Amino acid sequence: MADNQLTVSGEKRVESERKDKNCTISERSYGAFSRTLALPPGVDPAAIKATVAKGVLKVNVPKPASAKAAKIEVKSA
């Protein structure tokens, strides 16, 4: 994470092989990917958690602490 941006990158690999009585067909494909997401200001990078289950990436980004309104007492001069 840099400059309030989270970048997720990876590589997809697929290999398959089919055998017939006269020939064998083998296919391979590879591809890299990258996604960059803008995060709201105030996100703590240490609090971001990522997990992978059954080929699905899940990224949890906790909401930043909201700015609290401050009451200012106005006094007449």
C-alpha contacts under 8 A as a table, 3 or more apart, distances in Angstrom:
res1	aa1	res2	aa2	distance
1	M	4	N	6.58
1	M	5	Q	5.51
1	M	6	L	4.64
1	M	7	T	6.52
1	M	45	P	6.88
2	A	5	Q	5.41
2	A	6	L	6.88
4	N	38	A	6.07
4	N	39	L	5.13
4	N	40	P	6.78
4	N	41	P	6.50
4	N	43	V	7.67
5	Q	36	T	6.43
5	Q	37	L	5.50
5	Q	38	A	4.53
5	Q	39	L	5.53
6	L	36	T	5.55
6	L	37	L	5.17
6	L	38	A	6.47
6	L	39	L	6.91
7	T	34	S	6.90
7	T	35	R	5.61
7	T	36	T	4.24
7	T	37	L	6.35
8	V	34	S	5.65
8	V	35	R	5.27
8	V	36	T	6.37
9	S	32	A	7.47
9	S	33	F	5.56
9	S	34	S	4.09
9	S	35	R	6.32
10	G	32	A	5.81
10	G	33	F	5.57
10	G	34	S	6.57
11	E	30	Y	7.10
11	E	31	G	5.60
11	E	32	A	4.22
11	E	33	F	6.11
12	K	30	Y	5.65
12	K	31	G	5.23
12	K	32	A	6.22
12	K	33	F	7.86
13	R	28	R	7.50
13	R	29	S	5.91
13	R	30	Y	4.59
13	R	31	G	6.67
14	V	28	R	5.75
14	V	29	S	5.31
14	V	30	Y	6.48
15	E	26	S	7.54
15	E	27	E	5.73
15	E	28	R	4.45
15	E	29	S	6.54
16	S	26	S	5.83
16	S	27	E	5.28
16	S	28	R	6.55
17	E	24	T	7.17
17	E	25	I	5.60
17	E	26	S	4.31
17	E	27	E	6.29
18	R	24	T	5.75
18	R	25	I	5.11
18	R	26	S	6.42
19	K	23	C	6.15
19	K	24	T	4.35
19	K	25	I	6.29
20	D	23	C	5.18
20	D	24	T	5.92
39	L	43	V	7.12
40	P	43	V	6.44
40	P	64	P	7.60
41	P	64	P	7.42
42	G	64	P	5.20
42	G	65	A	6.98
43	V	61	V	7.67
43	V	62	P	7.22
43	V	63	K	6.72
43	V	64	P	4.85
43	V	65	A	7.95
44	D	47	A	5.49
44	D	48	I	7.18
44	D	64	P	7.19
45	P	48	I	5.57
47	A	61	V	7.02
47	A	62	P	6.83
48	I	59	V	7.20
48	I	60	N	5.78
48	I	61	V	4.89
48	I	62	P	6.81
49	K	59	V	5.81
49	K	60	N	5.21
49	K	61	V	6.81
50	A	57	L	7.03
50	A	58	K	5.60
50	A	59	V	4.33
50	A	60	N	6.22
51	T	57	L	5.84
51	T	58	K	5.30
51	T	59	V	6.59
52	V	55	G	6.20
52	V	56	V	5.43
52	V	57	L	4.53
52	V	58	K	6.22
53	A	56	V	5.37
53	A	57	L	6.80
